[in-house]
C-alpha cells in the first residue's frame, strides 16, 4: 500500500480522482492500492525561539544571539489534527512506501520532509514531479515516480534557507526591537524590498523640477525638434534665427525594426500584468491562479520559467486551437501559431510557464467568477500572443540643419501588425482601459518622402516648454519587477532563484510590509510609512542590500546540486548573527526616540494652556499637574447619540463651542441642530450645554 502525501486537500482530491481512489475517510481517501492524504500548507515548522529555553520567552538584548544547536520542529497550532492523521497513516503496518506528492520545488520538498521527520517515519519514499493537475499528467507522473533520495540535496538547500531565514530574521528582529522599544520586523527579503520603496520615495522628495525647451521647425507634413535647451531666451533666439534662414535635410535613415512577441507568463510577470490591467495585488493574482490550478484550468502557478518543454508542442497547439474558439477577441481571426518560440526545455527548471490546460474544452468560462475568468483569459491571450508573428515597422529618422543646429523628425510605417494586433483586440474587450494603453499608442506618424539635400527657406518655428518629471512611486507591478531584478548582477546565471524572494513568496512579502505598518497602499501605489523610512535608516547595509540574498541563492544553488557543504553555509550564517549583535550594543537617547509614536495634538488646554492629546478613550491635557480630561463616552454625547469626534473636540478647545447637526432629543425622540458649548467649571469632570439653533 502506498501512502501519497499532497501539499493541500484540493490537490489530494485531484490526485484521488485521477487514480480512481474514492473511499473518503476523515483526513484521507483510500482504496486497495493507495491512501491519499495531505498537509495543509506548512504543517510543521521550525520552532519559535521560546522553545529553546525559558530565557528566550522575553525579548531581551542579553539573550542574543539565539543559535539553536539541536533544531526543533513544531506542528502549526491549528493543524494538529491533520498532522496526527498523517502520522497514524505513516505508521500503519500495511503502508510500505510513502509518495511525496507535495509541490515539485524547493519548498514542497521542505514541507514533506518536515512532516516525515516530525512523525519519525523511516519508510522508503518516492517523488511525484509534475507541472499540471490534469488527469493525464497525474497518471503519467505516477507511472514515472522518482527515487525520493534523489532530492536530498534539494532538501538540504531548502533546510538551509529555512534555518538561515530563522537565524537572521529572529536575531535581527529581536535586536532592533529591543534597542528601539518597538516591534521592528527584519527579514532577508522584506527589508531590501522596503529599502527599494524608501529609496524611490527619497528620489521623489528630493526631486527638483526644471524647465527645458525645444525649438520645433514646422516643415510640410512634419515637425523637426531641436535637442533640449535649458534657457528660454536661448530657445527664443534660435527660433528667430531659424525663421530667418533655411533648413536643409542632411540625413535620412530608414530602418526595419522588429518587436518580438512577449514571452509566456511566469508567476511574477503574470502578477505584474494583472496589476497593470486589472489592479489586482500580487497576492490576489497568486490566489486566483492557485484556484484555477486546483480547478485544473491552469498549469502550476509558482514558476519562474517563461518557456514550455520541447515535448509540449502538440499540447500547446491543441490549447491554442481551443482558445481561439473560446476567447471573444479571437472571433473571426485565422491564426497559425509559431510554437518553436515558446519551446525550450533548457530554460525550464522545476515547472514550465503558466498556460491554460485542455480542461478548458469542458469549462464554461461564463460560469467562473469574473476575477478567475480575467486571469485565465490573460494567460490564454498571452499564449496566443507569444506564438504570433513579430510586429515589424519601418522607422524613418530625418535630420535637418538650420541656423547651425540639428533638428530631428521621426516617423514610422507599420509593415506587419503581428502580435500587437491581437494585443489591441484583447485590450479592446477590457472594461477598464489600462494605463499601458496610453504608453502603447503610437505617437509617431508617417513622414512625407523627404530627400537628402532638400531645402526649406524661412521655415516657421515654435518653442515648446517642458518640465523634467520626478520618478513615479512604485506600484505592485513595478515593485515586483524591481524585486525580480534586484541583485541579479551578483547572482550566478544558473541560480535557482534570482532577485528578492521567489515568485511564490513575493506577494506575501509585500503583504507583510503593509500589515507591519512599514508600507501603505494608496490606490495602486505602495508608499513607505514614517516607520518604514526610519527602519531602513537604522539597519546596516548588509540587511537592506539585495546582495545578501544573491549570495545566499548562489550558495543554495550549489548545495541543491550537491556541490557545496550545507554545514559550512550554516556556520557562516551563525557568524553573521553573532557579529550583528556585537555591532549594536546600545543606542543614544535621541536614537531611542526614533520610533516613538507621535500623539495627535487636538488643541490647547483651557485651564493651563498646554497641549491636549487624543487618547484611546479621551482627550487629555499633557500637563501631569492639570486634571483636564474630556471623555469620549461622556453621557452628554451618548444621550444625544452623537460621536465625540476629534473634530468636535478641536472646535470646543479652539472657540468653546461647536455646531452639531442631528442631535437626538431624549424627550421628543426627534433630532435637531444645535450648538454644544464647553462649560468647564474647573472640577473633576468637564461639563457641556446646548445652545439651540434651528429645530428640524
MARNUPA-56028 format. One record per residue (C-alpha): x, y, z; residue number from 1. Coordinates in nm, 2 decimals, padded with zeros to 4 digits. Layout:
// MARNUPA-56028
       X       Y       Z    n
       X       Y       Z  NUM
...
//
This chain:
// MARNUPA-56028
       X       Y       Z    n
   00.00   00.00   00.00    1
   00.13   00.34  -00.10    2
   00.06   00.65   00.12    3
   00.05   00.96  -00.10    4
   00.11   01.29   00.08    5
  -00.01   01.60  -00.11    6
   00.05   01.97  -00.01    7
  -00.32   02.07   00.01    8
  -00.66   01.90   00.04    9
  -00.76   02.02  -00.31   10
  -00.45   01.86  -00.47   11
  -00.53   01.54  -00.27   12
  -00.88   01.53  -00.42   13
  -00.75   01.58  -00.78   14
  -00.49   01.31  -00.73   15
  -00.75   01.07  -00.59   16
  -00.98   01.14  -00.88   17
  -00.71   01.08  -01.13   18
  -00.61   00.74  -00.97   19
  -00.97   00.64  -00.91   20
  -00.94   00.64  -00.53   21
  -01.29   00.71  -00.39   22
  -01.33   00.58  -00.03   23
  -01.34   00.91   00.17   24
  -01.23   00.90   00.54   25
  -01.16   01.17   00.79   26
  -00.85   01.34   00.65   27
  -00.77   01.09   00.37   28
  -00.91   00.89   00.08   29
  -00.82   00.53   00.01   30
  -00.86   00.21  -00.19   31
  -00.67  -00.12  -00.21   32
  -00.36   00.03  -00.36   33
  -00.34   00.39  -00.24   34
  -00.40   00.60   00.07   35
  -00.41   00.97  -00.03   36
  -00.38   01.23   00.23   37
  -00.25   01.59   00.26   38
  -00.07   01.86   00.45   39
  -00.24   02.19   00.49   40
   00.05   02.40   00.35   41
   00.33   02.43   00.61   42
   00.21   02.17   00.86   43
   00.54   02.15   01.05   44
   00.77   02.45   01.11   45
   01.09   02.53   01.28   46
   01.00   02.60   01.64   47
   00.98   02.96   01.78   48
   01.28   03.09   01.98   49
   01.09   03.03   02.32   50
   01.11   02.65   02.26   51
   01.49   02.67   02.31   52
   01.47   02.79   02.68   53
   01.30   03.00   02.94   54
   01.55   03.28   02.88   55
   01.41   03.33   02.52   56
   01.05   03.38   02.62   57
   01.11   03.75   02.68   58
   01.28   03.97   02.41   59
   01.60   04.09   02.57   60
   01.93   04.21   02.43   61
   02.13   03.99   02.68   62
   01.97   03.67   02.55   63
   02.10   03.73   02.19   64
   02.22   03.58   01.96   65
   01.99   03.28   01.97   66
   02.17   02.99   01.79   67
   01.99   02.65   01.83   68
   02.23   02.36   01.84   69
   01.96   02.09   01.80   70
   01.68   02.23   01.58   71
   01.33   02.16   01.70   72
   01.01   02.13   01.49   73
   00.66   02.23   01.59   74
   00.33   02.14   01.44   75
   00.14   02.45   01.34   76
  -00.11   02.54   01.62   77
  -00.43   02.50   01.42   78
  -00.31   02.19   01.21   79
  -00.25   01.93   01.48   80
  -00.55   01.71   01.38   81
  -00.43   01.66   01.02   82
  -00.07   01.60   01.14   83
  -00.19   01.32   01.37   84
  -00.39   01.17   01.07   85
  -00.07   01.17   00.86   86
   00.14   01.03   01.15   87
  -00.10   00.74   01.21   88
  -00.11   00.66   00.84   89
   00.27   00.66   00.81   90
   00.29   00.41   01.09   91
   00.01   00.18   00.96   92
   00.16  -00.17   00.91   93
   00.01  -00.21   00.56   94
   00.18   00.11   00.44   95
   00.51   00.00   00.27   96
   00.60   00.32   00.08   97
   00.53   00.69   00.10   98
   00.49   00.91  -00.21   99
   00.59   01.28  -00.18  100
   00.33   01.45  -00.39  101
   00.39   01.80  -00.25  102
   00.45   02.08  -00.50  103
   00.75   02.00  -00.72  104
   01.01   02.26  -00.60  105
   01.23   02.36  -00.31  106
   00.95   02.45  -00.06  107
   00.74   02.15  -00.15  108
   01.04   01.93  -00.06  109
   01.07   02.10   00.27  110
   00.70   02.07   00.36  111
   00.71   01.69   00.30  112
   01.05   01.62   00.48  113
   00.95   01.82   00.79  114
   00.63   01.61   00.82  115
   00.81   01.27   00.79  116
   01.09   01.40   01.02  117
   00.85   01.51   01.29  118
   00.64   01.19   01.26  119
   00.95   00.97   01.29  120
   00.87   00.79   00.96  121
   01.16   00.57   00.84  122
   00.98   00.41   00.54  123
   01.11   00.44   00.19  124
   00.97   00.72  -00.02  125
   00.94   00.82  -00.38  126
   00.88   01.16  -00.55  127
   00.60   01.27  -00.78  128
   00.72   01.56  -01.00  129
   00.45   01.72  -01.22  130
   00.36   02.07  -01.35  131
  -00.01   02.02  -01.43  132
  -00.31   01.89  -01.23  133
  -00.47   01.74  -01.54  134
  -00.57   01.37  -01.50  135
  -00.32   01.26  -01.78  136
  -00.03   01.45  -01.62  137
  -00.10   01.30  -01.27  138
  -00.13   00.94  -01.41  139
   00.19   00.98  -01.62  140
   00.37   01.11  -01.31  141
   00.27   00.81  -01.11  142
   00.40   00.58  -01.38  143
   00.73   00.75  -01.36  144
   00.78   00.81  -00.98  145
   01.14   00.91  -00.89  146
   01.36   00.78  -00.61  147
   01.29   01.02  -00.32  148
   01.66   01.02  -00.21  149
   01.75   01.18  -00.55  150
   01.61   01.50  -00.40  151
   01.82   01.50  -00.08  152
   02.04   01.79  -00.20  153
   01.73   01.99  -00.29  154
   01.60   01.93   00.06  155
   01.93   02.04   00.22  156
   01.92   02.36   00.03  157
   01.56   02.42   00.14  158
   01.65   02.34   00.50  159
   01.95   02.58   00.49  160
   01.72   02.85   00.35  161
   01.47   02.80   00.63  162
   01.73   02.79   00.91  163
   01.92   03.09   00.77  164
   01.60   03.30   00.75  165
   01.51   03.19   01.10  166
   01.86   03.29   01.24  167
   01.88   03.63   01.07  168
   01.51   03.71   01.10  169
   01.47   03.63   01.47  170
   01.80   03.77   01.59  171
   01.78   04.09   01.38  172
   01.41   04.14   01.47  173
   01.47   04.09   01.84  174
   01.79   04.30   01.84  175
   01.64   04.61   01.67  176
   01.30   04.57   01.85  177
   01.48   04.57   02.19  178
   01.70   04.86   02.10  179
   01.42   05.08   01.98  180
   01.13   04.96   02.21  181
   00.90   04.88   01.91  182
   00.84   04.56   01.71  183
   01.06   04.60   01.40  184
   01.03   04.30   01.17  185
   01.36   04.24   00.98  186
   01.39   03.99   00.71  187
   01.64   03.89   00.44  188
   01.38   03.96   00.16  189
   01.13   04.21   00.31  190
   01.40   04.46   00.44  191
   01.57   04.51   00.10  192
   01.22   04.53  -00.06  193
   01.14   04.81   00.19  194
   01.47   04.98   00.11  195
   01.37   05.00  -00.26  196
   01.04   05.18  -00.17  197
   01.23   05.41   00.07  198
   01.49   05.50  -00.20  199
   01.22   05.57  -00.46  200
   01.04   05.79  -00.20  201
   01.36   05.98  -00.13  202
   01.42   06.03  -00.50  203
   01.07   06.18  -00.54  204
   01.10   06.40  -00.23  205
   01.44   06.54  -00.33  206
   01.35   06.59  -00.70  207
   01.37   06.95  -00.82  208
   01.16   07.03  -01.12  209
   01.35   07.20  -01.40  210
   01.21   07.37  -01.72  211
   01.36   07.29  -02.06  212
   01.26   07.39  -02.41  213
   01.26   07.25  -02.77  214
   01.25   07.46  -03.08  215
   01.04   07.29  -03.35  216
   01.06   07.35  -03.72  217
   00.72   07.34  -03.89  218
   00.80   07.15  -04.21  219
   00.54   07.03  -04.46  220
   00.38   06.73  -04.30  221
   00.62   06.70  -04.02  222
   00.78   06.87  -03.71  223
   01.15   06.85  -03.65  224
   01.27   06.92  -03.29  225
   01.59   07.05  -03.15  226
   01.79   06.90  -02.87  227
   01.69   07.01  -02.51  228
   01.76   07.38  -02.44  229
   01.79   07.49  -02.08  230
   01.73   07.87  -02.11  231
   01.41   08.03  -02.26  232
   01.59   08.32  -02.41  233
   01.83   08.08  -02.59  234
   01.53   07.90  -02.73  235
   01.37   08.23  -02.85  236
   01.70   08.33  -03.02  237
   01.72   08.00  -03.20  238
   01.36   08.02  -03.32  239
   01.42   08.37  -03.46  240
   01.75   08.26  -03.63  241
   01.57   07.96  -03.78  242
   01.29   08.16  -03.93  243
   01.55   08.39  -04.09  244
   01.75   08.10  -04.25  245
   01.70   07.77  -04.44  246
   01.65   07.42  -04.31  247
   01.84   07.15  -04.51  248
   01.78   06.78  -04.48  249
   02.13   06.64  -04.41  250
   02.05   06.28  -04.33  251
   01.76   06.04  -04.40  252
   01.78   05.69  -04.23  253
   01.53   05.41  -04.28  254
   01.55   05.10  -04.06  255
   01.33   04.80  -04.05  256
   01.26   04.72  -03.68  257
   01.11   04.42  -03.52  258
   00.93   04.39  -03.18  259
   00.93   04.02  -03.08  260
   00.62   03.88  -02.92  261
   00.61   03.88  -02.54  262
   00.72   03.57  -02.35  263
   00.48   03.33  -02.18  264
   00.40   03.41  -01.82  265
   00.60   03.31  -01.52  266
   00.43   03.40  -01.19  267
   00.59   03.74  -01.15  268
   00.51   03.86  -01.50  269
   00.15   03.73  -01.46  270
   00.13   03.93  -01.13  271
   00.27   04.24  -01.29  272
   00.04   04.23  -01.59  273
  -00.27   04.15  -01.37  274
  -00.18   04.45  -01.15  275
  -00.14   04.68  -01.46  276
  -00.46   04.57  -01.63  277
  -00.69   04.47  -01.35  278
  -00.53   04.64  -01.05  279
  -00.50   04.30  -00.86  280
  -00.24   04.28  -00.59  281
   00.03   04.02  -00.63  282
  -00.14   03.81  -00.36  283
  -00.48   03.83  -00.52  284
  -00.33   03.71  -00.86  285
  -00.14   03.42  -00.69  286
  -00.46   03.31  -00.50  287
  -00.66   03.33  -00.82  288
  -00.40   03.14  -01.02  289
  -00.38   02.87  -00.74  290
  -00.76   02.83  -00.75  291
  -00.76   02.79  -01.13  292
  -00.48   02.53  -01.09  293
  -00.68   02.34  -00.84  294
  -00.98   02.36  -01.08  295
  -00.74   02.21  -01.34  296
  -00.78   02.51  -01.57  297
  -00.43   02.65  -01.54  298
  -00.09   02.49  -01.50  299
   00.12   02.52  -01.19  300
   00.14   02.89  -01.10  301
   00.45   02.91  -00.87  302
   00.70   02.90  -01.16  303
   00.99   03.12  -01.27  304
   01.00   02.99  -01.62  305
   00.88   03.16  -01.94  306
   00.90   02.85  -02.17  307
   00.74   02.52  -02.23  308
   00.93   02.19  -02.25  309
   01.02   02.07  -02.61  310
   00.78   01.78  -02.59  311
   00.48   02.01  -02.53  312
   00.43   02.12  -02.89  313
   00.12   01.92  -02.96  314
  -00.04   02.01  -02.63  315
   00.02   02.38  -02.68  316
  -00.12   02.36  -03.04  317
  -00.44   02.20  -02.91  318
  -00.48   02.45  -02.63  319
  -00.43   02.74  -02.87  320
  -00.70   02.60  -03.11  321
  -00.93   02.57  -02.81  322
  -00.85   02.93  -02.70  323
  -00.92   03.07  -03.05  324
  -01.27   02.93  -03.02  325
  -01.33   03.03  -02.66  326
  -01.18   03.38  -02.63  327
  -01.42   03.65  -02.78  328
  -01.14   03.87  -02.91  329
  -01.02   03.59  -03.14  330
  -01.35   03.56  -03.32  331
  -01.30   03.57  -03.70  332
  -00.92   03.57  -03.67  333
  -00.74   03.29  -03.87  334
  -00.43   03.21  -03.66  335
  -00.13   02.99  -03.72  336
   00.08   02.96  -03.41  337
   00.47   02.96  -03.43  338
   00.53   02.72  -03.15  339
   00.91   02.70  -03.17  340
   00.93   03.04  -03.00  341
   00.79   02.91  -02.67  342
   00.96   02.57  -02.65  343
   01.29   02.54  -02.47  344
   01.35   02.26  -02.22  345
   01.68   02.40  -02.11  346
   01.51   02.71  -01.98  347
   01.25   02.52  -01.77  348
   01.37   02.44  -01.41  349
   01.10   02.28  -01.19  350
   00.80   02.40  -01.38  351
   00.72   02.53  -01.73  352
   00.54   02.86  -01.80  353
   00.18   02.93  -01.69  354
  -00.07   02.83  -01.96  355
  -00.44   02.72  -01.96  356
  -00.50   02.34  -01.98  357
  -00.70   02.12  -02.21  358
  -00.97   02.11  -01.93  359
  -01.08   02.44  -02.09  360
  -01.27   02.23  -02.35  361
  -01.52   02.13  -02.09  362
  -01.53   02.45  -01.89  363
  -01.80   02.72  -01.92  364
  -01.60   03.04  -01.88  365
  -01.91   03.25  -01.82  366
  -01.98   03.04  -01.50  367
  -01.64   03.13  -01.35  368
  -01.62   03.43  -01.11  369
  -01.51   03.74  -01.30  370
  -01.17   03.76  -01.14  371
  -01.08   03.40  -01.22  372
  -01.21   03.44  -01.58  373
  -00.98   03.75  -01.61  374
  -00.67   03.56  -01.50  375
  -00.75   03.26  -01.72  376
  -00.82   03.49  -02.02  377
  -00.50   03.68  -01.96  378
  -00.29   03.36  -01.96  379
  -00.47   03.24  -02.27  380
  -00.42   03.57  -02.45  381
  -00.05   03.56  -02.36  382
  -00.01   03.20  -02.50  383
  -00.17   03.32  -02.83  384
   00.04   03.64  -02.85  385
   00.37   03.46  -02.76  386
   00.32   03.23  -03.06  387
   00.21   03.51  -03.30  388
   00.43   03.68  -03.57  389
   00.66   03.96  -03.47  390
   00.54   04.33  -03.50  391
   00.75   04.49  -03.78  392
   00.77   04.86  -03.89  393
   01.00   05.09  -04.08  394
   01.14   05.37  -03.87  395
   01.24   05.68  -04.05  396
   01.47   05.94  -03.90  397
   01.52   06.27  -04.09  398
   01.78   06.52  -03.96  399
   01.78   06.89  -04.07  400
   02.04   07.16  -04.02  401
   01.91   07.51  -03.96  402
   02.09   07.81  -03.80  403
   02.38   07.59  -03.71  404
   02.17   07.34  -03.51  405
   02.04   06.99  -03.57  406
   01.66   06.92  -03.57  407
   01.52   06.56  -03.59  408
   01.19   06.43  -03.72  409
   01.08   06.07  -03.67  410
   00.81   05.87  -03.83  411
   00.72   05.50  -03.87  412
   00.53   05.29  -04.12  413
   00.38   04.96  -03.99  414
   00.48   04.67  -04.21  415
   00.32   04.39  -04.02  416
   00.09   04.44  -03.71  417
   00.17   04.08  -03.59  418
   00.11   04.01  -03.22  419
   00.03   04.38  -03.15  420
  -00.30   04.35  -03.34  421
  -00.40   04.06  -03.12  422
  -00.29   04.26  -02.81  423
  -00.51   04.55  -02.93  424
  -00.81   04.33  -02.99  425
  -00.77   04.18  -02.64  426
  -00.74   04.52  -02.47  427
  -01.05   04.65  -02.65  428
  -01.25   04.38  -02.46  429
  -01.14   04.51  -02.12  430
  -01.39   04.71  -01.91  431
  -01.12   04.94  -01.77  432
  -00.87   05.05  -02.03  433
  -00.53   05.00  -01.86  434
  -00.27   05.27  -01.81  435
  -00.05   05.08  -02.06  436
  -00.29   05.17  -02.34  437
  -00.16   05.53  -02.35  438
   00.20   05.42  -02.34  439
   00.14   05.18  -02.64  440
  -00.03   05.44  -02.85  441
   00.18   05.52  -03.15  442
   00.27   05.88  -03.14  443
   00.49   05.87  -03.44  444
   00.33   05.94  -03.78  445
   00.43   05.85  -04.13  446
   00.68   06.11  -04.25  447
   00.65   06.27  -04.60  448
   00.91   06.15  -04.86  449
   01.20   06.39  -04.77  450
   01.52   06.36  -04.96  451
   01.87   06.44  -04.86  452
   01.97   06.80  -04.96  453
   01.61   06.91  -04.97  454
   01.59   07.28  -04.85  455
   01.31   07.47  -04.68  456
   01.35   07.85  -04.68  457
   01.25   08.05  -04.37  458
   01.07   07.77  -04.20  459
   00.81   07.86  -03.94  460
   00.92   07.76  -03.59  461
   00.78   07.74  -03.24  462
   00.92   07.70  -02.89  463
   00.76   07.44  -02.66  464
   00.81   07.44  -02.29  465
   00.85   07.12  -02.08  466
   00.92   07.02  -01.72  467
   01.15   06.74  -01.60  468
   00.94   06.48  -01.43  469
   01.02   06.30  -01.10  470
   01.04   05.92  -01.08  471
   00.70   05.76  -01.02  472
   00.62   05.60  -00.69  473
   00.62   05.22  -00.71  474
   00.31   05.02  -00.77  475
   00.28   04.65  -00.73  476
   00.38   04.58  -01.09  477
   00.69   04.80  -01.08  478
   00.80   04.67  -00.74  479
   00.76   04.31  -00.85  480
   00.99   04.39  -01.15  481
   01.24   04.56  -00.91  482
   01.23   04.26  -00.67  483
   01.29   04.02  -00.96  484
   01.59   04.21  -01.09  485
   01.74   04.30  -00.75  486
   02.10   04.17  -00.70  487
   02.08   03.98  -01.03  488
   02.42   04.12  -01.13  489
   02.56   03.93  -00.83  490
   02.37   03.61  -00.88  491
   02.50   03.31  -01.07  492
   02.33   03.26  -01.41  493
   02.22   02.91  -01.31  494
   02.10   03.00  -00.95  495
   01.75   02.85  -00.90  496
   01.61   03.18  -00.76  497
   01.71   03.52  -00.88  498
   01.62   03.86  -00.73  499
   01.44   03.91  -00.39  500
   01.22   03.62  -00.28  501
   01.07   03.36  -00.51  502
   00.78   03.40  -00.75  503
   00.57   03.23  -00.48  504
   00.68   03.44  -00.18  505
   00.70   03.80  -00.33  506
   00.33   03.86  -00.28  507
   00.34   03.76   00.09  508
   00.65   03.98   00.14  509
   00.46   04.29   00.02  510
   00.15   04.19   00.23  511
   00.38   04.15   00.54  512
   00.53   04.50   00.49  513
   00.18   04.65   00.47  514
   00.05   04.46   00.77  515
   00.35   04.56   00.98  516
   00.28   04.92   00.92  517
   00.60   04.99   00.72  518
   00.42   05.04   00.38  519
   00.08   05.17   00.29  520
  -00.13   05.12  -00.01  521
  -00.28   05.43  -00.18  522
  -00.48   05.31  -00.47  523
  -00.23   05.11  -00.68  524
   00.07   05.28  -00.52  525
   00.29   05.14  -00.25  526
   00.44   05.41  -00.02  527
   00.68   05.37   00.28  528
   00.54   05.50   00.61  529
   00.74   05.70   00.85  530
   00.83   05.38   01.05  531
   00.93   05.22   00.72  532
   01.17   05.50   00.63  533
   01.31   05.50   00.99  534
   01.36   05.13   00.98  535
   01.57   05.14   00.67  536
   01.77   05.43   00.82  537
   01.87   05.23   01.13  538
   01.96   04.90   00.97  539
   02.31   04.80   00.85  540
   02.37   04.78   00.47  541
   02.41   04.40   00.49  542
   02.04   04.37   00.58  543
   01.90   04.63   00.34  544
   02.10   04.53   00.03  545
   01.98   04.26  -00.20  546
   02.34   04.14  -00.22  547
   02.29   03.91   00.09  548
   02.01   03.73  -00.09  549
   02.22   03.70  -00.41  550
   02.50   03.54  -00.21  551
   02.26   03.30  -00.03  552
   02.09   03.20  -00.35  553
   02.43   03.12  -00.52  554
   02.53   02.90  -00.22  555
   02.18   02.73  -00.20  556
   02.20   02.65  -00.58  557
   02.54   02.48  -00.52  558
   02.40   02.29  -00.22  559
   02.10   02.18  -00.43  560
   02.34   02.05  -00.69  561
   02.54   01.87  -00.42  562
   02.85   02.09  -00.49  563
   02.86   02.28  -00.16  564
   02.85   02.19   00.21  565
   02.54   02.28   00.40  566
   02.72   02.28   00.73  567
   02.97   02.54   00.61  568
   02.69   02.76   00.48  569
   02.52   02.74   00.82  570
   02.84   02.83   01.01  571
   02.87   03.15   00.80  572
   02.51   03.24   00.89  573
   02.57   03.18   01.26  574
   02.88   03.40   01.25  575
   02.67   03.67   01.08  576
   02.41   03.66   01.36  577
   02.69   03.69   01.63  578
   02.85   03.98   01.45  579
   02.52   04.16   01.42  580
   02.45   04.15   01.79  581
   02.81   04.25   01.88  582
   02.79   04.56   01.65  583
   02.49   04.72   01.82  584
   02.54   04.71   02.20  585
   02.34   05.03   02.28  586
   02.18   05.35   02.13  587
   02.20   05.72   02.21  588
   01.89   05.86   02.38  589
   01.80   06.05   02.06  590
   01.81   05.73   01.86  591
   01.59   05.55   02.11  592
   01.31   05.80   02.05  593
   01.31   05.75   01.67  594
   01.01   05.52   01.66  595
   00.81   05.69   01.94  596
   00.46   05.74   01.83  597
   00.36   06.10   01.79  598
   00.03   06.16   01.96  599
  -00.21   06.39   01.76  600
  -00.24   06.73   01.93  601
  -00.61   06.83   01.94  602
  -00.57   07.18   02.08  603
  -00.47   07.38   02.38  604
  -00.60   07.32   02.73  605
  -00.85   07.59   02.85  606
  -00.71   07.55   03.21  607
  -00.33   07.56   03.17  608
  -00.26   07.63   02.80  609
  -00.06   07.30   02.74  610
  -00.13   07.06   02.45  611
  -00.43   06.84   02.46  612
  -00.38   06.49   02.31  613
  -00.62   06.23   02.18  614
  -00.60   05.91   02.38  615
  -00.79   05.58   02.31  616
  -01.08   05.68   02.54  617
  -01.04   06.05   02.60  618
  -00.89   06.39   02.51  619
  -00.64   06.48   02.79  620
  -00.41   06.76   02.89  621
  -00.04   06.68   02.85  622
   00.04   06.86   03.18  623
   00.05   06.59   03.45  624
  -00.04   06.86   03.72  625
  -00.36   06.95   03.53  626
  -00.67   06.73   03.55  627
  -00.85   06.85   03.24  628
  -01.00   06.55   03.05  629
  -01.28   06.52   02.80  630
  -01.41   06.16   02.79  631
  -01.52   06.02   02.45  632
  -01.81   05.82   02.62  633
  -01.93   06.12   02.82  634
  -02.31   06.08   02.90  635
  -02.38   06.42   02.75  636
  -02.28   06.29   02.40  637
  -02.42   05.94   02.44  638
  -02.77   06.07   02.54  639
  -02.77   06.28   02.22  640
  -02.65   05.99   02.01  641
  -02.35   06.19   01.89  642
  -02.00   06.05   01.85  643
  -01.75   06.28   02.03  644
  -01.51   06.31   01.73  645
  -01.16   06.47   01.74  646
  -01.31   06.74   01.51  647
  -01.57   06.83   01.77  648
  -01.31   06.82   02.05  649
  -01.08   07.05   01.85  650
  -01.36   07.30   01.78  651
  -01.46   07.31   02.15  652
  -01.09   07.38   02.25  653
  -01.04   07.64   01.99  654
  -01.36   07.85   02.03  655
  -01.55   07.70   02.33  656
  -01.84   07.59   02.10  657
  -01.93   07.38   01.80  658
  -02.23   07.35   01.57  659
  -02.36   06.99   01.55  660
  -02.63   06.85   01.33  661
  -02.88   06.58   01.41  662
  -02.86   06.59   01.79  663
  -03.11   06.35   01.94  664
  -03.36   06.47   02.20  665
  -03.44   06.20   02.46  666
  -03.76   06.40   02.55  667
  -03.91   06.43   02.20  668
  -03.74   06.14   02.02  669
  -03.66   06.38   01.73  670
  -03.33   06.52   01.60  671
  -03.23   06.89   01.59  672
  -02.93   07.11   01.50  673
  -02.77   07.29   01.80  674
  -02.45   07.43   01.93  675
  -02.26   07.24   02.20  676
  -02.09   07.48   02.44  677
  -01.79   07.38   02.66  678
  -01.90   07.48   03.01  679
  -01.58   07.40   03.21  680
  -01.60   07.49   03.58  681
  -01.25   07.36   03.67  682
  -01.38   07.05   03.85  683
  -01.30   06.68   03.81  684
  -01.54   06.64   03.52  685
  -01.59   06.88   03.22  686
  -01.95   06.99   03.16  687
  -02.13   07.08   02.83  688
  -02.45   07.26   02.75  689
  -02.67   07.31   02.44  690
  -02.74   07.64   02.27  691
  -03.03   07.58   02.03  692
  -03.01   07.69   01.67  693
  -03.29   07.57   01.45  694
  -03.54   07.28   01.51  695
  -03.59   07.02   01.24  696
//
